[in-house]
Amino acid sequence: MSMLFVALILLAPPPLKPWLMRILLGARIGRNVRIGWFAGIAAHHIAIGDESEIRALTFISCHGDVIIGRYSIVSSFVLAYGAADLIIGDHAYIGPQTLINCDERVQIGDYSALGARCMVYTHGSFFPYTEGYWVRFGPVTIGNHVWCAAGVFIHPGVTIGDHVFVNSRSVITQDVASGDVLEGFPARTLTTIDRLKRTMSPRRRDAAARQILDHFVELGLRRELRLNDIDRRDGQVLFRYRGTPYLIACIPSAADPPSLADRRAERIVALVTRPEWTPPVGTTIYPLDLITCRTPRSRDPIHQALRTFLMRYYGIQIEYLDPAK
């Protein structure tokens, strides 16, 4: 009977899927969870955290538990299957066409990502074991803040520490220490994250915000939204979208913030690098705080487009402010 329920959920329209999973499968589904067309989960226990998304044509079938944290994304065409558990942390990302074998437990930490077409195996065999050939079982554990780029292959029994980067098309055959940067077949350590990562002073963070805004203008506004009439100033952008005048502004960490009183703008979106900055009273403004990584919830299309841009292209995970706090 449970497989009949899973089939019904698989074919149901996306808005009904979370409700059906709660009623038919006893799943614990958080707020604003989105499950795409022809996507579904079959497992002993299912739990999905707030704001997470399982995109279209993805199927997860585990005889153990499936637990997905808050603000995590399982992209399209992902297949995860096996006899054990699949545990995915908060703000994690599983790229399209990734395959995860869960015959032993697979655990992926917070703020960790598997790029497109990665493969994770916990069981390896084909030749008959009774004729002397090998077989291998082993859980796979991926720590927090780990990025496995596109096409990475992870062997059974591997544990990857925290703050690790694995370059594309690498093959991980043994445990990886925290802080390593690896690539190759088999993967070998090249350097450490600490040697590659910049120290971000307030001035550098301000410069990063301006770079992001410039890139958003070219890619998000000009290419994707096809906007041409854009007035660019020092750290500010003025334009109209669907008849509504917008201003996007950077609020720097130390210098005097730009005036947000431009009469041509009805709605304002701000990239904020100033600690504890609060919007002026009486303005319709949507701040994206790059220090706390928080923003108010809205349906404004430009605010949502910039939030998605930050996450997709710059890895900045922005949570929504809890209106109750």
C-alpha positions as CSV (number, residue, x, y, z in Angstrom):
1,M,0.0,0.0,0.0
2,S,2.8,2.4,0.8
3,M,4.2,2.1,-2.8
4,L,0.8,3.0,-4.1
5,F,0.9,6.1,-1.9
6,V,4.4,6.9,-3.2
7,A,3.1,6.5,-6.8
8,L,0.2,8.8,-6.1
9,I,2.5,11.5,-4.7
10,L,4.9,11.1,-7.6
11,L,2.1,12.0,-10.1
12,A,0.4,14.7,-7.9
13,P,0.7,18.4,-8.7
14,P,3.6,20.0,-6.8
15,P,1.4,22.1,-4.5
16,L,-0.3,18.9,-3.2
17,K,2.8,16.9,-2.6
18,P,3.9,18.1,0.9
19,W,0.3,17.7,2.1
20,L,0.0,14.2,0.7
21,M,3.3,13.2,2.2
22,R,2.2,14.3,5.6
23,I,-1.2,12.5,5.4
24,L,-0.2,9.3,3.5
25,L,3.4,8.7,4.6
26,G,3.5,10.4,8.0
27,A,6.3,12.7,6.8
28,R,7.5,15.7,8.8
29,I,7.5,18.5,6.3
30,G,8.6,22.0,7.2
31,R,7.3,25.4,6.0
32,N,7.4,26.4,2.4
33,V,8.9,23.0,1.2
34,R,8.7,22.7,-2.6
35,I,8.6,19.3,-4.4
36,G,8.6,19.4,-8.2
37,W,6.7,17.5,-10.9
38,F,7.3,13.7,-11.0
39,A,9.5,14.0,-7.9
40,G,9.0,11.8,-4.8
41,I,10.5,10.1,-1.8
42,A,10.0,6.5,-0.5
43,A,11.6,5.8,3.0
44,H,11.0,4.4,6.4
45,H,10.8,7.9,7.9
46,I,10.9,11.2,6.0
47,A,11.7,14.6,7.4
48,I,12.3,17.8,5.3
49,G,13.2,21.1,6.9
50,D,11.8,24.6,6.2
51,E,12.4,26.2,2.8
52,S,13.9,23.2,1.2
53,E,13.3,22.1,-2.4
54,I,13.3,18.8,-4.3
55,R,13.2,19.6,-7.9
56,A,11.4,17.9,-10.8
57,L,12.1,14.3,-11.9
58,T,14.1,13.4,-8.8
59,F,13.4,10.2,-6.9
60,I,14.8,9.0,-3.5
61,S,14.1,5.5,-2.4
62,C,15.7,4.3,0.8
63,H,14.6,1.6,3.2
64,G,16.1,3.6,6.1
65,D,15.4,7.3,6.9
66,V,15.6,10.3,4.6
67,I,16.2,13.5,6.5
68,I,16.8,16.8,4.6
69,G,17.7,20.0,6.5
70,R,16.6,23.6,6.2
71,Y,17.1,25.6,3.0
72,S,18.6,22.6,1.1
73,I,18.1,21.9,-2.6
74,V,18.0,18.5,-4.3
75,S,18.2,19.3,-8.0
76,S,16.5,17.6,-10.9
77,F,17.3,14.1,-12.2
78,V,18.9,13.0,-8.9
79,L,18.6,9.3,-8.0
80,A,19.2,8.1,-4.5
81,Y,18.5,4.5,-3.5
82,G,19.5,1.8,-1.1
83,A,18.9,-0.1,2.1
84,A,20.1,2.5,4.6
85,D,19.7,6.2,5.5
86,L,20.3,9.4,3.6
87,I,20.9,12.4,5.8
88,I,21.4,15.9,4.3
89,G,22.1,18.9,6.4
90,D,21.1,22.6,6.3
91,H,21.8,24.7,3.2
92,A,23.1,21.7,1.3
93,Y,22.9,21.3,-2.4
94,I,22.8,18.1,-4.5
95,G,23.4,18.9,-8.2
96,P,21.5,17.6,-11.2
97,Q,22.0,14.0,-12.4
98,T,23.8,13.0,-9.2
99,L,23.6,9.4,-8.2
100,I,23.8,8.4,-4.5
101,N,23.9,4.7,-3.5
102,C,22.6,4.4,0.1
103,D,23.1,0.6,0.8
104,E,25.1,2.0,3.8
105,R,24.4,5.3,5.5
106,V,25.2,8.5,3.5
107,Q,25.5,11.7,5.5
108,I,26.1,15.2,3.9
109,G,26.8,18.1,6.3
110,D,25.6,21.6,6.5
111,Y,26.6,24.1,3.8
112,S,28.0,21.2,1.7
113,A,27.4,20.6,-2.0
114,L,27.7,17.9,-4.6
115,G,28.0,19.3,-8.1
116,A,26.3,18.0,-11.2
117,R,26.8,14.4,-12.1
118,C,28.6,13.4,-8.9
119,M,28.5,9.8,-7.8
120,V,28.5,8.4,-4.2
121,Y,28.7,4.7,-3.7
122,T,28.6,2.7,-0.4
123,H,28.7,-0.7,-2.0
124,G,30.9,-2.0,-4.8
125,S,30.9,-5.5,-6.3
126,F,30.1,-7.3,-9.6
127,F,32.3,-10.4,-9.9
128,P,31.2,-13.3,-7.7
129,Y,32.5,-13.1,-4.1
130,T,32.4,-16.9,-3.8
131,E,35.0,-17.2,-6.6
132,G,37.5,-15.1,-4.7
133,Y,36.6,-11.6,-6.0
134,W,36.3,-8.6,-3.7
135,V,33.2,-6.8,-2.3
136,R,33.2,-3.6,-0.4
137,F,30.7,-1.9,1.9
138,G,31.1,1.3,3.8
139,P,29.2,4.4,4.8
140,V,30.1,7.7,3.3
141,T,30.3,10.8,5.5
142,I,30.8,14.3,4.0
143,G,31.4,17.1,6.6
144,N,30.3,20.7,6.8
145,H,31.3,23.3,4.2
146,V,32.4,20.8,1.7
147,W,32.3,21.4,-2.0
148,C,32.6,18.5,-4.4
149,A,32.6,20.0,-7.9
150,A,31.0,18.5,-11.0
151,G,31.7,14.8,-11.7
152,V,33.4,13.8,-8.4
153,F,33.2,10.1,-7.6
154,I,33.3,9.0,-3.9
155,H,34.1,5.4,-3.1
156,P,32.5,3.3,-0.3
157,G,33.7,3.9,3.2
158,V,35.1,7.4,2.6
159,T,34.9,10.2,5.2
160,I,35.5,13.8,4.2
161,G,36.3,16.3,6.9
162,D,35.0,19.9,7.2
163,H,36.0,22.9,4.9
164,V,37.1,20.8,2.0
165,F,37.2,21.5,-1.8
166,V,37.4,18.6,-4.3
167,N,38.0,19.7,-7.9
168,S,35.8,18.4,-10.7
169,R,36.1,14.8,-12.0
170,S,38.2,13.7,-9.1
171,V,38.0,10.2,-7.6
172,I,38.0,10.0,-3.8
173,T,39.3,6.6,-2.7
174,Q,40.3,7.3,0.9
175,D,39.5,9.6,3.8
176,V,40.1,13.4,3.4
177,A,41.3,15.6,6.3
178,S,39.5,18.8,7.2
179,G,40.8,21.9,5.3
180,D,42.2,20.1,2.3
181,V,42.0,21.0,-1.4
182,L,42.2,18.0,-3.7
183,E,42.0,16.9,-7.3
184,G,43.0,14.0,-9.5
185,F,42.5,10.3,-10.0
186,P,43.0,9.2,-7.4
187,A,42.6,12.5,-5.6
188,R,45.6,14.0,-4.0
189,T,46.0,17.0,-1.7
190,L,47.2,20.2,-3.4
191,T,47.0,22.8,-0.7
192,T,44.7,23.9,2.1
193,I,41.6,26.0,2.2
194,D,43.3,28.5,4.5
195,R,46.0,29.3,1.9
196,L,43.4,30.0,-0.8
197,K,40.8,31.9,1.2
198,R,41.1,35.7,1.5
199,T,40.7,37.5,4.8
200,M,37.7,39.7,4.3
201,S,38.1,43.2,5.9
202,P,35.1,45.6,5.8
203,R,36.7,47.3,2.8
204,R,37.0,44.1,0.9
205,R,33.5,43.1,1.8
206,D,32.2,46.4,0.4
207,A,34.2,45.9,-2.8
208,A,32.7,42.4,-3.1
209,A,29.2,43.7,-2.7
210,R,29.8,46.2,-5.5
211,Q,31.3,43.5,-7.8
212,I,28.2,41.4,-7.2
213,L,25.9,44.3,-8.0
214,D,27.8,45.0,-11.2
215,H,27.6,41.3,-12.2
216,F,23.8,41.2,-11.4
217,V,23.2,44.2,-13.6
218,E,24.9,42.5,-16.6
219,L,23.7,39.0,-16.1
220,G,20.5,39.3,-14.1
221,L,19.0,42.5,-15.4
222,R,20.4,42.8,-19.0
223,R,20.7,39.2,-20.1
224,E,17.9,37.4,-18.1
225,L,15.3,40.1,-17.7
226,R,16.2,41.9,-21.0
227,L,16.4,45.4,-19.4
228,N,18.3,48.0,-21.3
229,D,17.4,51.3,-19.8
230,I,19.5,51.1,-16.6
231,D,21.0,54.1,-14.9
232,R,24.2,53.1,-13.1
233,R,25.7,55.4,-10.4
234,D,28.3,54.9,-7.7
235,G,27.0,51.9,-5.9
236,Q,23.4,52.4,-7.1
237,V,21.3,51.2,-10.0
238,L,18.0,52.7,-11.2
239,F,15.7,50.9,-13.7
240,R,12.0,50.1,-14.3
241,Y,10.7,46.5,-14.3
242,R,7.1,45.8,-15.3
243,G,6.3,49.5,-14.9
244,T,7.7,49.8,-11.4
245,P,10.7,52.1,-10.7
246,Y,13.5,50.3,-8.7
247,L,16.6,51.3,-7.0
248,I,19.3,48.8,-6.0
249,A,21.9,50.2,-3.7
250,C,25.0,49.1,-1.7
251,I,25.1,50.1,1.9
252,P,28.8,50.1,2.8
253,S,30.3,49.1,6.1
254,A,31.9,52.4,7.1
255,A,31.4,55.2,4.6
256,D,28.3,57.4,4.6
257,P,25.5,55.3,3.1
258,P,24.0,56.6,-0.2
259,S,20.7,58.5,0.0
260,L,17.7,56.2,-0.6
261,A,15.3,59.1,-1.2
262,D,15.4,59.0,-5.0
263,R,11.9,60.0,-6.0
264,R,12.0,57.9,-9.1
265,A,12.2,54.7,-7.1
266,E,9.1,53.1,-5.6
267,R,10.9,50.0,-4.4
268,I,14.4,49.7,-3.1
269,V,16.6,46.6,-2.7
270,A,19.8,47.0,-0.7
271,L,23.0,44.9,-0.5
272,V,24.1,45.6,3.1
273,T,27.6,45.3,4.5
274,R,27.1,47.7,7.4
275,P,26.7,46.0,10.8
276,E,23.3,46.4,12.5
277,W,22.0,48.7,9.7
278,T,18.3,49.4,9.8
279,P,16.3,50.8,6.8
280,P,14.9,54.3,7.1
281,V,11.3,54.6,8.2
282,G,8.7,55.1,5.5
283,T,10.5,53.4,2.6
284,T,9.6,50.2,0.8
285,I,13.0,48.5,1.1
286,Y,14.2,44.9,0.9
287,P,17.6,44.6,2.5
288,L,19.9,41.6,1.8
289,D,22.2,41.6,4.7
290,L,25.6,40.1,3.7
291,I,26.9,39.9,7.2
292,T,24.0,38.1,9.0
293,C,22.9,36.5,5.7
294,R,19.2,37.4,6.4
295,T,16.5,39.1,4.4
296,P,12.8,39.8,4.9
297,R,10.4,37.5,3.1
298,S,8.7,39.1,0.1
299,R,7.2,38.3,-3.3
300,D,9.0,41.2,-5.0
301,P,10.5,39.8,-8.2
302,I,13.7,41.8,-8.1
303,H,14.4,41.1,-4.5
304,Q,13.9,37.4,-5.1
305,A,16.0,37.5,-8.3
306,L,18.9,39.1,-6.4
307,R,18.6,36.6,-3.5
308,T,18.7,33.7,-6.0
309,F,21.7,35.3,-7.8
310,L,23.6,35.6,-4.5
311,M,23.1,31.9,-3.8
312,R,23.6,30.5,-7.3
313,Y,26.6,32.4,-8.4
314,Y,28.4,33.5,-5.2
315,G,27.5,30.8,-2.7
316,I,25.9,33.3,-0.2
317,Q,23.1,31.4,1.6
318,I,20.4,34.0,2.5
319,E,17.8,32.9,5.1
320,Y,14.5,34.7,5.6
321,L,13.9,36.7,8.8
322,D,11.4,35.1,11.2
323,P,8.6,37.6,11.5
324,A,7.9,36.3,15.0
325,K,11.3,37.5,16.3
